Amino acid sequence: MTGTDRDYTSIEICAGAGGQAIGLHLAGFRHLALVEIDKYAVATLRENIEVHPKWDWERANCDVLCQDVVEFDPARDLVKSAGLYKRGEVDLLAGGVPCPPFSHAGKQLGEDDERDLFPRILELAELIRPRAVMIENVRGLMDPKFDDYRSRIQASLEEMGADEDGRPGYEVVGWDVYEAAEFGVPQLRPRSILVAFRKDVLKDLKYEAPAPSAEVVTVYEALEGTMQERIAPFLQGIKAAQAQKVFDDWADRSKKGVAPTLVGGSKKHGGADLGPSRAKKAWANLGVSGMGVANAPVDGKPTGTEDRDLFRAGGPMLTVRQAAIIQGFPTYWEFSGGKTAQYRQVGNAFPPPVAQAIGESIMEVLKADRNRAASK
């Protein structure tokens, strides 16, 4: 394998249920490690990697670690990918570090919040010295109250000294807000994304941030098929008229636009519902009850909870699968754990289409760097 055709590798922390991992995989990255502390999300990652043919590289080479990222040491902890890992040779370090320190729902305690993991991903950047760094968080991080903190994060990367092999620090080429709805995700989900390249990789290359790439997808367009599947068992018999009305009412409202931001809650706060009062009101305008998450039919058979889940006055509640579609997950991706654990994984995810778009923009620079090196 030559220098230009070897795999582009990544290490991802706070990997969750794989939203970012899916997007980066589709962008061409091959994961050396996915690090996540939640046992249900780890099971989701492991079980999906085990069964999907297009993830055969990760099946052979990726360490999915159920571990506190504060304790993660790639030189010590990697097993499957130990032979592939070398400091300075990983192409991308990525992470969706916890959002509550910077979200309005999390009280925006910032660096005073014990869940703030920006210091750790900066430490890992220094330890691993990847060619590129990508950090995802909520839009709230871009609020003026965090201007000083963002400046210090950027300075930590850009003023990082050379390591013992002479590899320099980083140049931050973008720290912008991306709206998921502009990338084909049927949801208003703005995320702040930092992208940085090691200075010896970037040199005179220019990074082009991804532009909006897709038409807006409404909730109706995204969920029509799955909602028909849920209604279908009741279109014959005594509930036929009621079932048709439920579908028609939902269809009329759900064509109005995209969903509000899904909220996954946390172990400390929140359960399996679609968010605070404002979000629930927005869902109601789209014909969906945000008061909980519906039980999913198994093999198309009724669950016995349809009066609560499907026929309630406020409109049907979403199943975990439907919430995952709203997040942009592919339909083949399965989630582990009970309903609440599954929904939290979905609600806290980074939409794969957005991760793919940003991953592809990073990949362009990495490919140009390799081609430049090969031409010398």
ZAPATOR-765940 format. One line per 4 residues: number of its first residue (from 1); for each residue x, y, z of C-alpha. Coordinates in nm, 4 decimals. Example, Ala and Ser with C-alpha at 12.3 -4.5 7.8 and 13.67 -1.06 7.14 Angstrom:
% ZAPATOR-765940
1> 1.2300:-0.4500:0.7800; 1.3670:-0.1060:0.7140
This chain:
% ZAPATOR-765940
1> 0.0000:0.0000:0.0000; 0.1455:0.3363:-0.1014; 0.1390:0.6539:0.0978; -0.1509:0.7974:-0.1015
5> -0.3824:0.4963:-0.0863; -0.3441:0.3867:0.2745; -0.6508:0.4235:0.4949; -0.7403:0.7530:0.6558
9> -0.7732:0.6752:1.0250; -0.9584:0.8371:1.3120; -0.9996:0.8153:1.6874; -1.3269:0.9381:1.8308
13> -1.4084:1.0156:2.1919; -1.7572:1.0563:2.3425; -1.8766:0.8449:2.0505; -2.2292:0.7875:2.1811
17> -2.4455:0.5683:1.9610; -2.2373:0.6390:1.6518; -2.3946:0.9398:1.4799; -2.0604:1.1070:1.4192
21> -1.8886:0.7731:1.3582; -2.1373:0.6854:1.0825; -2.0899:1.0215:0.9138; -1.7110:1.0094:0.9310
25> -1.7142:0.6488:0.8065; -1.9201:0.7572:0.5052; -1.6689:1.0379:0.4501; -1.3934:0.7769:0.4181
29> -1.2417:0.7604:0.7655; -1.1668:0.4258:0.9268; -1.1970:0.4213:1.3040; -0.9073:0.2952:1.5143
33> -1.1022:0.3577:1.8334; -1.4474:0.4674:1.9493; -1.4419:0.5662:2.3165; -1.7688:0.5983:2.5101
37> -1.8611:0.5705:2.8781; -2.2282:0.4696:2.8439; -2.2609:0.0905:2.8382; -2.5740:0.0921:2.6214
41> -2.4148:0.3144:2.3588; -2.1043:0.0943:2.3617; -2.3253:-0.2102:2.3004; -2.4909:-0.0237:2.0128
45> -2.1535:0.0477:1.8532; -2.0194:-0.3026:1.8990; -2.3320:-0.4793:1.7770; -2.3674:-0.2670:1.4642
49> -2.0000:-0.2949:1.3718; -2.0293:-0.6715:1.4139; -2.3089:-0.7165:1.1588; -2.2768:-0.4539:0.8864
53> -2.0646:-0.5578:0.5848; -1.9419:-0.2063:0.5093; -1.7905:-0.1936:0.8570; -1.5633:-0.4943:0.8051
57> -1.2515:-0.2759:0.8447; -1.3675:-0.1654:1.1889; -1.4716:-0.5182:1.2754; -1.1091:-0.6228:1.2313
61> -0.9313:-0.3107:1.3524; -1.1475:-0.0877:1.5725; -1.1364:-0.0901:1.9522; -1.4767:0.0077:2.0943
65> -1.3921:0.0996:2.4505; -1.6370:0.1398:2.7380; -1.4188:0.3825:2.9247; -1.4058:0.7262:3.0820
69> -1.2199:0.9345:2.8258; -1.0262:1.0997:3.1077; -0.8545:0.7654:3.1577; -0.8064:0.6858:2.7857
73> -0.4469:0.6291:2.6747; -0.4230:0.4994:2.3161; -0.0707:0.3659:2.3581; -0.1923:0.1511:2.6481
77> -0.5574:0.0772:2.5705; -0.5695:-0.0093:2.2004; -0.5667:-0.3819:2.1239; -0.7130:-0.4491:1.7790
81> -0.5611:-0.1312:1.6407; -0.2383:-0.1400:1.8429; -0.0350:-0.2289:1.5356; -0.1874:0.0568:1.3348
85> -0.1644:0.3310:1.5961; 0.1386:0.5539:1.5986; 0.1667:0.8997:1.7471; 0.1460:1.1616:1.4741
89> 0.0033:0.9198:1.2179; -0.3671:0.9289:1.3081; -0.5481:1.1423:1.0530; -0.8336:1.2713:1.2677
93> -0.9176:1.3080:1.6356; -1.2905:1.3777:1.6684; -1.5279:1.4191:1.9574; -1.8696:1.5480:2.0463
97> -1.7733:1.6486:2.3987; -2.0655:1.6788:2.6455; -2.3080:1.9583:2.5624; -2.4701:2.0407:2.9013
101> -2.1885:2.2746:3.0136; -2.2781:2.5045:2.7214; -2.6478:2.4384:2.6655; -2.9230:2.6563:2.8072
105> -3.0885:2.3456:2.9508; -2.7603:2.2604:3.1261; -2.7422:2.6078:3.2869; -2.4318:2.7039:3.0813
109> -2.1822:2.6543:3.3611; -1.9086:2.6140:3.1002; -1.5660:2.5247:3.2336; -1.7076:2.5167:3.5867
113> -1.9221:2.2186:3.4920; -1.7686:1.8852:3.5881; -1.8838:1.7475:3.2521; -1.6664:1.9868:3.0499
117> -1.4295:1.7676:2.8490; -1.2701:2.0308:2.6285; -0.9529:2.0164:2.8430; -0.9332:1.6419:2.7862
121> -0.9691:1.6507:2.4083; -0.6977:1.9181:2.4002; -0.4742:1.6902:2.6077; -0.5440:1.4064:2.3659
125> -0.4606:1.6270:2.0697; -0.1220:1.6907:2.2287; -0.0774:1.3224:2.3131; -0.1904:1.1734:1.9793
129> -0.0798:1.4604:1.7494; -0.3379:1.3761:1.4792; -0.3252:1.5531:1.1456; -0.6669:1.7084:1.2078
133> -0.9005:1.7755:1.5000; -1.2787:1.8090:1.4902; -1.4808:1.9051:1.8001; -1.8612:1.9211:1.8029
137> -2.0847:2.0942:2.0571; -2.4077:2.2903:2.0937; -2.4669:2.6339:1.9462; -2.4732:2.7750:2.3009
141> -2.0949:2.7477:2.3098; -2.0866:3.0354:2.0603; -2.2730:3.2693:2.2984; -2.0809:3.5841:2.3945
145> -2.0417:3.4635:2.7549; -1.8046:3.1930:2.6267; -1.5920:3.4203:2.4033; -1.2989:3.4066:2.6428
149> -1.3233:3.0302:2.6865; -1.3319:2.9732:2.3104; -1.0300:3.1974:2.2708; -0.8391:2.9927:2.5252
153> -0.9351:2.6659:2.3558; -0.8174:2.8001:2.0212; -0.4960:2.9290:2.1767; -0.4301:2.5878:2.3338
157> -0.4309:2.4345:1.9883; -0.2499:2.7094:1.8013; 0.0180:2.7689:2.0625; 0.0876:2.4004:2.1223
161> 0.4614:2.3440:2.1043; 0.6300:2.0951:1.8773; 0.6629:1.7417:2.0102; 0.9905:1.5520:2.0381
165> 0.9661:1.4546:1.6705; 0.9160:1.8118:1.5607; 0.5446:1.7900:1.4863; 0.3948:2.1352:1.5395
169> 0.0660:2.2457:1.6902; -0.2515:2.3364:1.5056; -0.4216:2.6067:1.3084; -0.7941:2.6438:1.3690
173> -0.9449:2.6910:1.0217; -1.3066:2.7128:1.1257; -1.5330:2.7334:1.4269; -1.8790:2.7709:1.2873
177> -2.2423:2.6822:1.3461; -2.3983:2.4293:1.1087; -2.7740:2.3807:1.0861; -2.8635:2.0139:1.0390
181> -3.1765:2.0994:0.8387; -2.9517:2.2435:0.5661; -2.7894:1.9010:0.5192; -3.1039:1.6958:0.4653
185> -3.1790:1.6256:0.8323; -3.5506:1.6846:0.9095; -3.4680:1.8740:1.2275; -3.3570:2.2164:1.3462
189> -3.0328:2.1166:1.5157; -2.7612:2.3820:1.5083; -2.4190:2.2566:1.6164; -2.0900:2.4366:1.6640
193> -1.7965:2.2648:1.4959; -1.4278:2.3391:1.5435; -1.1906:2.2174:1.2711; -0.8131:2.2400:1.3047
197> -0.5177:2.1012:1.1099; -0.1635:2.0398:1.2209; 0.0447:2.3227:1.0789; 0.2764:2.0928:0.8830
201> -0.0297:1.9395:0.7151; -0.2059:2.2635:0.6268; 0.0853:2.4825:0.5117; -0.0494:2.6617:0.2013
205> -0.3589:2.4423:0.1605; -0.6980:2.6078:0.1952; -0.9803:2.4504:0.3923; -1.3265:2.4891:0.2392
209> -1.6091:2.4521:0.4888; -1.9073:2.2528:0.3605; -2.1927:2.4537:0.2167; -2.5590:2.3579:0.2689
213> -2.6053:2.0501:0.0549; -2.9674:1.9396:0.0490; -3.3268:2.0471:0.0148; -3.5210:2.0794:0.3377
217> -3.6866:1.7489:0.4344; -4.0149:1.7818:0.6249; -4.1225:1.5591:0.9107; -4.3890:1.4165:0.6808
221> -4.1381:1.3237:0.4112; -3.9090:1.1630:0.6672; -4.1690:0.9629:0.8611; -4.4495:0.8896:0.6151
225> -4.3453:0.5268:0.5606; -4.2958:0.4411:0.9270; -4.6182:0.6145:1.0293; -4.8096:0.4175:0.7662
229> -4.6573:0.0972:0.9060; -4.7782:0.1853:1.2553; -5.1285:0.2721:1.1343; -5.1694:-0.0204:0.8926
233> -5.2750:-0.2899:1.1464; -5.5729:-0.0752:1.2482; -5.7085:0.0169:0.9048; -5.9391:-0.2848:0.9194
237> -6.1928:-0.3370:1.1965; -6.3473:-0.1171:1.4626; -6.0606:0.1348:1.4776; -6.0344:0.1818:1.0998
241> -6.1948:0.5268:1.0847; -6.0055:0.6463:1.3917; -5.6750:0.5140:1.2542; -5.7240:0.6868:0.9201
245> -5.8088:1.0131:1.0944; -5.4967:0.9881:1.3115; -5.2815:0.9453:1.0020; -5.4564:1.2202:0.8046
249> -5.4347:1.4704:1.0915; -5.0676:1.3894:1.1457; -4.9966:1.4148:0.7714; -5.1628:1.7568:0.7412
253> -4.9618:1.9006:1.0283; -4.6291:1.7261:0.9657; -4.6019:1.8749:0.6170; -4.5506:2.2171:0.7761
257> -4.1777:2.1797:0.8263; -3.8876:2.0238:1.0127; -3.8746:1.9046:1.3717; -3.7441:2.1012:1.6696
261> -3.4192:1.9886:1.8297; -3.4465:1.6449:1.9868; -3.3353:1.6411:2.3491; -3.1914:1.3206:2.4887
265> -3.1808:1.4090:2.8552; -2.9060:1.2708:3.0773; -2.8531:1.0365:3.3666; -2.8966:1.3348:3.5978
269> -3.1956:1.4970:3.4308; -3.4655:1.4172:3.1793; -3.6346:1.1052:3.0576; -3.7764:0.9662:2.7378
273> -3.9739:1.2613:2.6086; -3.9139:1.5105:2.3298; -3.7856:1.7984:2.5373; -3.8982:2.1074:2.7282
277> -4.2336:2.2809:2.6915; -4.1319:2.4910:2.3923; -4.0173:2.1810:2.2035; -4.3346:1.9928:2.2932
281> -4.5408:2.2819:2.1565; -4.3426:2.2750:1.8319; -4.3994:1.9004:1.8046; -4.7717:1.9503:1.8672
285> -4.7824:2.1903:1.5724; -4.6404:1.9052:1.3635; -4.9066:1.6604:1.4837; -4.6813:1.4724:1.7258
289> -4.7160:1.4328:2.1020; -4.3891:1.5064:2.2771; -4.5019:1.3650:2.6104; -4.3097:1.0410:2.5767
293> -4.1724:0.7808:2.3379; -4.3955:0.5139:2.1862; -4.3444:0.1418:2.2153; -4.2346:-0.0019:1.8838
297> -4.4428:-0.2674:1.7059; -4.2640:-0.6003:1.6741; -4.3068:-0.7748:1.3385; -4.5907:-0.5357:1.2617
301> -4.8058:-0.6621:1.5504; -4.9922:-0.4227:1.7821; -4.8189:-0.3470:2.1107; -5.1331:-0.3122:2.3215
305> -5.0345:0.0423:2.4159; -5.1732:0.2116:2.1063; -5.4278:0.4185:2.2984; -5.1333:0.5899:2.4681
309> -4.8820:0.5765:2.1826; -5.0843:0.6231:1.8643; -5.4417:0.7312:1.9330; -5.3838:0.9901:2.2051
313> -5.5571:1.3274:2.1666; -5.2311:1.5156:2.1125; -5.1287:1.2995:1.8174; -4.9030:0.9939:1.7983
317> -4.5813:0.9767:1.9953; -4.2654:0.8854:1.8051; -4.0957:0.5492:1.8338; -3.7205:0.5330:1.8899
321> -3.6803:0.4370:1.5242; -3.8723:0.7442:1.4121; -3.6659:0.9665:1.6416; -3.3529:0.8141:1.4872
325> -3.4797:0.9026:1.1389; -3.5331:1.2604:1.2594; -3.1646:1.2572:1.3633; -3.0525:1.1342:1.0213
329> -2.9505:0.7827:1.1272; -2.9664:0.5158:0.8561; -3.2568:0.2772:0.9067; -3.0240:-0.0222:0.9431
333> -2.8630:0.1154:1.2627; -3.0025:-0.0620:1.5713; -2.9907:0.0671:1.9289; -2.9234:-0.1346:2.2450
337> -3.0862:-0.1181:2.5875; -3.4386:-0.0389:2.6991; -3.6567:0.2264:2.5392; -3.5302:0.5126:2.7580
341> -3.1649:0.4138:2.7080; -3.2206:0.3878:2.3327; -3.3952:0.7220:2.3107; -3.1206:0.8970:2.5083
345> -2.8647:0.7621:2.2636; -3.0689:0.8961:1.9730; -3.1560:1.2298:2.1329; -2.7939:1.3072:2.2235
349> -2.6504:1.2135:1.8840; -2.4715:1.4194:1.6208; -2.6648:1.3821:1.2902; -2.4650:1.1571:1.0558
353> -2.5254:1.3684:0.7409; -2.3690:1.6746:0.9062; -2.0724:1.4716:1.0305; -2.0292:1.3299:0.6803
357> -2.0275:1.6744:0.5179; -1.7676:1.8090:0.7596; -1.5677:1.4864:0.7402; -1.5538:1.5156:0.3621
361> -1.4306:1.8744:0.3857; -1.1528:1.7623:0.6216; -1.0712:1.4711:0.3947; -1.0089:1.7060:0.1013
365> -0.7231:1.8748:0.2871; -0.5789:1.5448:0.4098; -0.5811:1.4032:0.0558; -0.4185:1.7165:-0.0822
369> -0.1465:1.6907:0.1806; -0.0758:1.3293:0.0921; -0.0668:1.4027:-0.2776; 0.1711:1.6923:-0.2166
373> 0.4016:1.4673:-0.0144; 0.3876:1.1907:-0.2778; 0.4798:1.4297:-0.5581; 0.8048:1.5360:-0.3956
